Each structure stands twice: as C-alpha cells, then as structure tokens.
C-alpha cells in the first residue's frame, strides 16, 4: 500500500474489523505495522476504544429508564457533531433499539460513529459527549454471576456466556461446580453442594454462597470450614458468618469440637415480601445441630430450631396449604431412632424431642420445639440382632404429586461380622397428612432374611403381620411425649 490509511479506514480496522474483507484486514494491518504515522493514529484509536470500554465495564449500575430522556438530548448533540458524511437519523436511538439496551446502544453508536470522517470541532464535541455518557449517564451494570466452579484449588465465577469473572484460591475444597455434584471424602455430596448461585441480596446482580460440605483435606484451607461466605457478582465479599448457637455454648466449651455447615436452603414463597435463607449446622464430632434462618443482607441469624442429631433439611410444597414447608430427616441421637419432621419457615424455635431434660444433651434453652410434625421410625429385629451400627437411618424420601411420601429406612448398615452382603430397607408409605398407610420390605431385606435362615439362624418371618407391627411402632410427638400414629391426627 503506497498511501496512508484514512481515519475512516483506521476506525474500521479498530472498531469494526468484522465488516472488512479478509484481504482488507490483512493489507491494512500489514501497512499499520510498517507505517509509523498510521500506527500512531491506530494506537490512539485503540486507546480511545479501550478507555471507553473500561468506563462502561467498571462503572456502577443505574436504571436505564432514569437516564433515557437525557440520552435523547445527547443523541441529537452527537449527531450534529458529524461532518460532511451525515450518519443515519437518530443514530443512537437506532443503535439502542437494535442492541436491546442503552449500554449496548452506546457501544454500537461508538462503532458506527467511528466510520465517519469528522471535522476537528465535531470530533471534540463527540469526545466530550462520549465522556459525559460513559462517566455520568451510562454506567455499566456488573456482569451477572451465573455459575461457579472449584478446580485444582481455584474458585472461578462465570457469567452466562461462560466468561470468567474472577478467581480466588480455594485450597482443600472438593472439586465440582454449581451445575454438578461435588465429590467429598465419602462420595457425592448431592444437595449439599457448597456452591450456590442465588439472588438473595437487595443489591443488583446475583450472589455466590460458599461453605464447606466435607472435611478439609489441607491444614490451612482458604476458607474457614465453620463459615458461610457470600460473594457479590464482582467477587467482593458481602459478608462472612459462622453459626454457633449460644444455647450449646457450655457443651461446646466442654467437648472442644467445632460447628460445621452441612446445607444451605434459599427460597421465596409466591406472593412473599422477602426471600428465605436457611443454614443447617452441626457440632462435630458430637450430635447437636441447628437450622437457622439468616438475614440475606448481612448473614446474621433471625431465628433457629435446635436438635440433638444431624439434620438433612429440604423444602417442599404442603399440598394442604400451598405453602412452602421445611422437611428435615436424620437420626435423633437422644432416642437412637431415625426421624422425619415438618417445620414452618416463618416460625423456628426451641429444641427437638429428647428422652429427658434438654440440658442433659447440652441445650440450655429449655424444652419444647416448633415442630408442626415429628415422627420416629422403629428398628427391625434383624438390625437389633445383627447390625453393628446402633442406629438405622433414613436413606431416601420420595414425594408424590398428591403430597404422600415413601420413607426408606435402611437396616443392616454394618454387619461385617456376619456377611458384608446383607443389607436392605423398610419402606414406610405416608398419606398427604403424613399418617402411615402401609409398610413394605425391600427385596434386598427379604433376600438377607432368607440367607440368614439358610445359614441356620432362627428368625421370625418378614410378613404382613410384622409389617403391621412396625406400622404400629411408628411414633408421633404430641409436644409432650410420643404416641402411636393411631392416637394422633397430624
């Protein structure tokens, strides 16, 4: 090329290279590399482009509608600044309409405006107007945090297009992302995913909640295993809190363990004015646990329900009321029985059922809890006789469309002294009011029973009569004591 590039050609090369042919891009780029004069103009154009984009990307968000009228007036001033080749009428308005947003419109406007030669005075007015727009009128909203991933000890947050927004060290944290199960020392964590993206804060954009869902594999983890972290979309820490119910303070001082978070729930009922955020925490290596509602704005506790035994909370829609309720299950270590409970998220208080004074179990807050319903399940004669584990456990709960449940209570957890292949479960069917309707045995439990009989063990039958016996052994808490399901109307 034997001539210098025009301003228009340089602007096309910087702002709209996609509209050039491959030959033009190659030829003009090669010329810029060789020509110091054109390279100087090219570098200035790049500097201008990058400065404008930086201002757009780094500024705080404001409501588009609040500045629309001011943009309209500025649009006219910008159009008047162009020189002999007049751009299309309402250039900025057209760009906004095509891009779907004011920010996108400004970017399109800058790109389009750069195609036209301008007079010196016009260029000054254009630059001044753009500065006003980028600094005062059209600040950029933060990129929306969409997913996050922990890999090789690094936490990375991504927008909806998969672009990395920020990274932080996450030493010892299990591998996984907000879209996949995490792998802890004992396998998939599942619903206890320690990375949750949710819109819980009043500020613009989504937030990332992070907590430990497994035992740290390093001595100096990047994040405290006792704390819940809330990050803004830009990576700023909005708040950090640990949850240690004061009612267990003396117990914790004596036992010298630590509080850990095992699950976080967030939801908003239809028509509700606020979003609920709950944290389930437990004291390791002992048994106290708590379910706390926390304020999404600062992470501070609002209300709590305590229990002696690990809780697995989840949410469900109560078919009778149409409201969201909290269902929790686990093992009541004071009673050595698996339990299932229902809570009203608007009313959490007190301590779960125990065999005696709650102070005996380290809780100083006195008796009584806010359970809407609390059920415990019996243990089979097979588990009593052969299981090395002191307790049976709830393995899974299935809910049907009508609100009825099937609760799988696993038996024969650890029986290596007999036969490691023996295992099975009892299935308790509950109607929508959570009254036991039937009891059945899994095929594995029936096979284990037959195998033990073949090995010479004298055992009662696993038949319908024994199923009825287990059904009658299911206990419901009435606020003072446990009663059979026939004696209560949950």
Secondary structure, DSSP 8 states (H G I E B T S, - for coil): --S---HHHHHHHHH-GGGS-HHHHHHHHHHHHH-HHHHHHHHHHHHHHHHHHHHHHHS----GGGGHHHHHHHHHHHHHT--SS---TTHHHHHHHHHTSHHHHHHHHHHHHTTS---HHHHHHHHHHHHHIIIII---------EEEEETTEEEEE-TTS-EEEEEE-TT--SEETTS--EETTEE-GGG-SEEEE--SSSSS-EEEE---S--SSSS-SS-TTEEEEE-TTS-EEEEEE---GGGHHHHHHH--EEEEEEEEEE--TT-SS-EEEEEEEEESS-EEEEEEE-TTT--EEEEEEEES-EEEEEEE-TTT--EEEEEEEEETTTTEEEEEEEETTB--BB---SS-GGGGT--S-S-B--SEEEEE---HHHHHH-SSS--EEEEEEE-TTS-EEEEEEE-S--TTT-TT--EEEEEEE-TT--EEEEEE-HHHHHHHHHHHHTT------SHHHHHHHHHH-EEE-SSSEEEGGG---
